[in-house]
Amino acid sequence: MVFLAAVSDASVIRWYFHKDDDRITNNVDVGALASLGYWWALLVLKAFTWEVVFDLAHYWMHRLSHANTALYRLSHRVHHRGYQPNKSRAPTPLATFQQGAVDLVLSNAIPAALALVAVDRTLGRMSPLAIELLFAQKVFVEVAGHNGLSETTWTAFPLCVWLPRALGIAIRSRDHHAHHVHPSCNFGKRTMLWDKVFGTQLKTTTTQMAM
């Protein structure tokens, strides 16, 4: 499962750069590098835009996989079957990778590719370094989202921790835990934005992690 997840991310990255092999090494603007603050602000803007678009696509793929019984059995059941929270079992980081190939394509590869296109068309091309930081953050968030802890300090956007908090859309591991307890809520994985917009948010507390 871990191998499939790695292949999924690597395939998206390779697809993103496949037409620009001669530009990859020259894709970082020298002027931007002269001002680290500007470069970082641009990285945060692009990364956060990617997160929001990825989460929108993931939200609907995820919600559809629960709404359609055939699709659920084909793609998403293995993730829920491998991780059934109850009073004696909390989620674990390894639950992140309990996904089949179809589920990885629908809920990971397609949303990631769509989000990269959206950033590319609106804010400009992302450099290899930016992509590496973005996907490193992506894996971290996926694993941390299944950590089984009810802490309040963890954030789903470590590149700029205060941003989702300031916007009131920060997601915690307990929010995704609640989805496994109540599968009709909390379909988002990067933020709580789309669950708020589409009315599927279930607010959680630290005490609910034991459910």
Secondary structure, 3 states (H helix, E strand, C coil): CHHHHHHHHHHHHHHHHCCCCCCHHHCCCHHHHHCHHHHHHHHHHHHHHHHHHHHHHHHHHHHHHHHCHHHHHHHHHHHHHCCCCECCECCCHHHHHCCCHHHHHHHHHHHHHHHHHHHHHHCCCCCHHHHHHHHHHHHHHHHHCCCCCCCCCCCCCHHHCHHHHHHCCCCCHHHHHHHHHCCCCCCCCCCCHHHHHCCCCCCCCHHHHHC
